Amino acid sequence: MDFFQPMLNVNVSMRTPIIEELAERTGLSLLHFNLTKGDVKAISGRTLAM
């Protein structure tokens, strides 16, 4: 029997111009409140060229 609750991933970052631009340039779900496991994996695995 599984006693663990399913994980709920919630984006608590503030909406700022830089976050909006990053979301637009990368196509990541940075502006969404509820994130799927796939969203979290994509965001955490993304590297940006400097």
KEVO-867748 format. One record per atom (N, C-alpha, C, O): residue in three letters; atom name; x negated, y, z. Coordinates in Angstrom, 3 decimals. Layout:
# residues N
+-----+------+----------+----------+----------+
: res : atom :       c1 :       c2 :       c3 :
+-----+------+----------+----------+----------+
: ala :   CA :        X :        Y :        Z :
...
+-----+------+----------+----------+----------+
END
This chain:
# residues 50
+-----+------+----------+----------+----------+
: res : atom :       c1 :       c2 :       c3 :
+-----+------+----------+----------+----------+
: met :    N :   -0.837 :   -1.176 :    0.000 :
: met :   CA :    0.000 :    0.000 :    0.000 :
: met :    C :   -0.890 :    1.250 :    0.000 :
: met :    O :   -1.849 :    1.336 :    0.767 :
: asp :    N :   -0.569 :    2.195 :   -0.849 :
: asp :   CA :   -1.364 :    3.419 :   -0.978 :
: asp :    C :   -0.769 :    4.504 :   -0.085 :
: asp :    O :    0.372 :    4.924 :   -0.279 :
: phe :    N :   -1.552 :    4.954 :    0.896 :
: phe :   CA :   -1.081 :    5.965 :    1.829 :
: phe :    C :   -1.508 :    7.372 :    1.433 :
: phe :    O :   -1.160 :    8.336 :    2.115 :
: phe :    N :   -2.252 :    7.505 :    0.349 :
: phe :   CA :   -2.738 :    8.809 :   -0.071 :
: phe :    C :   -1.705 :    9.511 :   -0.935 :
: phe :    O :   -1.032 :    8.886 :   -1.754 :
: gln :    N :   -1.591 :   10.801 :   -0.744 :
: gln :   CA :   -0.708 :   11.616 :   -1.572 :
: gln :    C :   -1.432 :   11.926 :   -2.879 :
: gln :    O :   -2.657 :   12.041 :   -2.892 :
: pro :    N :   -0.692 :   12.061 :   -3.973 :
: pro :   CA :   -1.354 :   12.442 :   -5.222 :
: pro :    C :   -1.975 :   13.832 :   -5.086 :
: pro :    O :   -1.436 :   14.706 :   -4.407 :
: met :    N :   -3.120 :   14.017 :   -5.747 :
: met :   CA :   -3.790 :   15.317 :   -5.690 :
: met :    C :   -3.031 :   16.339 :   -6.511 :
: met :    O :   -2.616 :   16.069 :   -7.638 :
: leu :    N :   -2.856 :   17.503 :   -5.938 :
: leu :   CA :   -2.274 :   18.619 :   -6.651 :
: leu :    C :   -3.371 :   19.660 :   -6.797 :
: leu :    O :   -3.899 :   20.159 :   -5.804 :
: asn :    N :   -3.704 :   19.981 :   -8.011 :
: asn :   CA :   -4.766 :   20.952 :   -8.276 :
: asn :    C :   -4.131 :   22.301 :   -8.550 :
: asn :    O :   -3.374 :   22.464 :   -9.507 :
: val :    N :   -4.449 :   23.269 :   -7.697 :
: val :   CA :   -3.881 :   24.597 :   -7.823 :
: val :    C :   -4.996 :   25.604 :   -8.060 :
: val :    O :   -5.981 :   25.647 :   -7.323 :
: asn :    N :   -4.828 :   26.395 :   -9.078 :
: asn :   CA :   -5.781 :   27.445 :   -9.405 :
: asn :    C :   -5.458 :   28.667 :   -8.549 :
: asn :    O :   -4.379 :   29.245 :   -8.680 :
: val :    N :   -6.375 :   29.062 :   -7.680 :
: val :   CA :   -6.133 :   30.206 :   -6.799 :
: val :    C :   -7.015 :   31.402 :   -7.149 :
: val :    O :   -7.114 :   32.349 :   -6.368 :
: ser :    N :   -7.650 :   31.365 :   -8.309 :
: ser :   CA :   -8.486 :   32.502 :   -8.718 :
: ser :    C :   -7.591 :   33.682 :   -9.087 :
: ser :    O :   -6.450 :   33.512 :   -9.518 :
: met :    N :   -8.134 :   34.864 :   -8.908 :
: met :   CA :   -7.399 :   36.078 :   -9.264 :
: met :    C :   -7.489 :   36.303 :  -10.765 :
: met :    O :   -8.507 :   36.008 :  -11.391 :
: arg :    N :   -6.432 :   36.820 :  -11.320 :
: arg :   CA :   -6.431 :   37.151 :  -12.750 :
: arg :    C :   -7.158 :   38.476 :  -12.925 :
: arg :    O :   -6.687 :   39.522 :  -12.477 :
: thr :    N :   -8.295 :   38.417 :  -13.573 :
: thr :   CA :   -9.100 :   39.608 :  -13.809 :
: thr :    C :   -9.450 :   39.658 :  -15.295 :
: thr :    O :   -9.332 :   38.650 :  -15.991 :
: pro :    N :   -9.873 :   40.809 :  -15.780 :
: pro :   CA :  -10.236 :   40.899 :  -17.205 :
: pro :    C :  -11.298 :   39.877 :  -17.613 :
: pro :    O :  -11.228 :   39.331 :  -18.714 :
: ile :    N :  -12.275 :   39.608 :  -16.752 :
: ile :   CA :  -13.322 :   38.642 :  -17.130 :
: ile :    C :  -12.769 :   37.215 :  -17.193 :
: ile :    O :  -13.166 :   36.436 :  -18.059 :
: ile :    N :  -11.858 :   36.870 :  -16.284 :
: ile :   CA :  -11.231 :   35.537 :  -16.324 :
: ile :    C :  -10.371 :   35.414 :  -17.577 :
: ile :    O :  -10.372 :   34.372 :  -18.232 :
: glu :    N :   -9.644 :   36.465 :  -17.908 :
: glu :   CA :   -8.822 :   36.447 :  -19.124 :
: glu :    C :   -9.690 :   36.278 :  -20.368 :
: glu :    O :   -9.333 :   35.524 :  -21.273 :
: glu :    N :  -10.829 :   36.975 :  -20.421 :
: glu :   CA :  -11.724 :   36.861 :  -21.569 :
: glu :    C :  -12.350 :   35.470 :  -21.644 :
: glu :    O :  -12.449 :   34.889 :  -22.725 :
: leu :    N :  -12.770 :   34.939 :  -20.504 :
: leu :   CA :  -13.327 :   33.579 :  -20.485 :
: leu :    C :  -12.294 :   32.554 :  -20.958 :
: leu :    O :  -12.627 :   31.643 :  -21.716 :
: ala :    N :  -11.062 :   32.696 :  -20.521 :
: ala :   CA :  -10.004 :   31.782 :  -20.946 :
: ala :    C :   -9.803 :   31.859 :  -22.453 :
: ala :    O :   -9.644 :   30.836 :  -23.119 :
: glu :    N :   -9.810 :   33.079 :  -22.986 :
: glu :   CA :   -9.627 :   33.266 :  -24.424 :
: glu :    C :  -10.793 :   32.680 :  -25.219 :
: glu :    O :  -10.582 :   32.004 :  -26.226 :
: arg :    N :  -12.024 :   32.940 :  -24.768 :
: arg :   CA :  -13.213 :   32.476 :  -25.501 :
: arg :    C :  -13.428 :   30.969 :  -25.407 :
: arg :    O :  -13.893 :   30.349 :  -26.363 :
: thr :    N :  -13.091 :   30.373 :  -24.253 :
: thr :   CA :  -13.375 :   28.949 :  -24.054 :
: thr :    C :  -12.190 :   28.040 :  -24.332 :
: thr :    O :  -12.369 :   26.846 :  -24.575 :
: gly :    N :  -10.969 :   28.596 :  -24.299 :
: gly :   CA :   -9.786 :   27.763 :  -24.484 :
: gly :    C :   -9.440 :   26.945 :  -23.247 :
: gly :    O :   -8.600 :   26.046 :  -23.305 :
: leu :    N :  -10.092 :   27.259 :  -22.121 :
: leu :   CA :   -9.817 :   26.532 :  -20.878 :
: leu :    C :   -8.583 :   27.097 :  -20.181 :
: leu :    O :   -8.193 :   28.237 :  -20.430 :
: ser :    N :   -7.972 :   26.303 :  -19.313 :
: ser :   CA :   -6.749 :   26.682 :  -18.602 :
: ser :    C :   -7.059 :   27.505 :  -17.360 :
: ser :    O :   -6.640 :   27.149 :  -16.259 :
: leu :    N :   -7.774 :   28.582 :  -17.526 :
: leu :   CA :   -8.193 :   29.384 :  -16.383 :
: leu :    C :   -7.070 :   30.260 :  -15.842 :
: leu :    O :   -7.162 :   30.745 :  -14.715 :
: leu :    N :   -6.020 :   30.471 :  -16.615 :
: leu :   CA :   -4.935 :   31.349 :  -16.202 :
: leu :    C :   -3.706 :   30.588 :  -15.720 :
: leu :    O :   -2.713 :   31.202 :  -15.329 :
: his :    N :   -3.759 :   29.281 :  -15.745 :
: his :   CA :   -2.622 :   28.460 :  -15.327 :
: his :    C :   -2.678 :   28.205 :  -13.825 :
: his :    O :   -3.759 :   28.031 :  -13.263 :
: phe :    N :   -1.515 :   28.183 :  -13.174 :
: phe :   CA :   -1.450 :   27.956 :  -11.730 :
: phe :    C :   -1.648 :   26.479 :  -11.401 :
: phe :    O :   -2.488 :   26.140 :  -10.568 :
: asn :    N :   -0.890 :   25.606 :  -12.041 :
: asn :   CA :   -1.010 :   24.162 :  -11.810 :
: asn :    C :   -1.964 :   23.574 :  -12.838 :
: asn :    O :   -1.780 :   23.747 :  -14.042 :
: leu :    N :   -2.986 :   22.876 :  -12.351 :
: leu :   CA :   -3.985 :   22.292 :  -13.232 :
: leu :    C :   -3.885 :   20.773 :  -13.203 :
: leu :    O :   -3.698 :   20.175 :  -12.143 :
: thr :    N :   -4.008 :   20.158 :  -14.363 :
: thr :   CA :   -4.034 :   18.696 :  -14.438 :
: thr :    C :   -5.445 :   18.216 :  -14.124 :
: thr :    O :   -6.383 :   19.012 :  -14.066 :
: lys :    N :   -5.589 :   16.912 :  -13.923 :
: lys :   CA :   -6.932 :   16.359 :  -13.722 :
: lys :    C :   -7.818 :   16.661 :  -14.924 :
: lys :    O :   -9.008 :   16.938 :  -14.775 :
: gly :    N :   -7.231 :   16.606 :  -16.109 :
: gly :   CA :   -7.981 :   16.911 :  -17.325 :
: gly :    C :   -8.458 :   18.355 :  -17.361 :
: gly :    O :   -9.576 :   18.637 :  -17.793 :
: asp :    N :   -7.592 :   19.283 :  -16.900 :
: asp :   CA :   -7.980 :   20.698 :  -16.838 :
: asp :    C :   -9.161 :   20.888 :  -15.896 :
: asp :    O :  -10.133 :   21.560 :  -16.239 :
: val :    N :   -9.075 :   20.299 :  -14.714 :
: val :   CA :  -10.139 :   20.431 :  -13.712 :
: val :    C :  -11.439 :   19.843 :  -14.246 :
: val :    O :  -12.509 :   20.427 :  -14.072 :
: lys :    N :  -11.344 :   18.691 :  -14.891 :
: lys :   CA :  -12.532 :   18.045 :  -15.450 :
: lys :    C :  -13.163 :   18.914 :  -16.542 :
: lys :    O :  -14.384 :   19.055 :  -16.604 :
: ala :    N :  -12.318 :   19.493 :  -17.403 :
: ala :   CA :  -12.822 :   20.350 :  -18.479 :
: ala :    C :  -13.483 :   21.612 :  -17.928 :
: ala :    O :  -14.535 :   22.030 :  -18.412 :
: ile :    N :  -12.860 :   22.218 :  -16.912 :
: ile :   CA :  -13.406 :   23.449 :  -16.330 :
: ile :    C :  -14.714 :   23.157 :  -15.601 :
: ile :    O :  -15.693 :   23.885 :  -15.762 :
: ser :    N :  -14.731 :   22.108 :  -14.811 :
: ser :   CA :  -15.931 :   21.820 :  -14.012 :
: ser :    C :  -17.084 :   21.301 :  -14.863 :
: ser :    O :  -18.245 :   21.415 :  -14.472 :
: gly :    N :  -16.770 :   20.734 :  -16.023 :
: gly :   CA :  -17.827 :   20.200 :  -16.875 :
: gly :    C :  -18.317 :   21.165 :  -17.935 :
: gly :    O :  -19.212 :   20.832 :  -18.712 :
: arg :    N :  -17.744 :   22.349 :  -17.977 :
: arg :   CA :  -18.085 :   23.326 :  -19.027 :
: arg :    C :  -19.333 :   24.114 :  -18.646 :
: arg :    O :  -19.453 :   24.580 :  -17.513 :
: thr :    N :  -20.242 :   24.261 :  -19.567 :
: thr :   CA :  -21.401 :   25.142 :  -19.366 :
: thr :    C :  -21.322 :   26.257 :  -20.407 :
: thr :    O :  -20.876 :   26.044 :  -21.535 :
: leu :    N :  -21.754 :   27.421 :  -20.014 :
: leu :   CA :  -21.699 :   28.573 :  -20.917 :
: leu :    C :  -23.094 :   28.971 :  -21.334 :
: leu :    O :  -24.001 :   29.040 :  -20.506 :
: ala :    N :  -23.266 :   29.229 :  -22.601 :
: ala :   CA :  -24.570 :   29.700 :  -23.092 :
: ala :    C :  -24.758 :   31.134 :  -22.643 :
: ala :    O :  -23.831 :   31.943 :  -22.684 :
: met :    N :  -25.972 :   31.435 :  -22.213 :
: met :   CA :  -26.255 :   32.805 :  -21.730 :
: met :    C :  -27.028 :   33.555 :  -22.778 :
: met :    O :  -27.369 :   34.721 :  -22.578 :
+-----+------+----------+----------+----------+
END
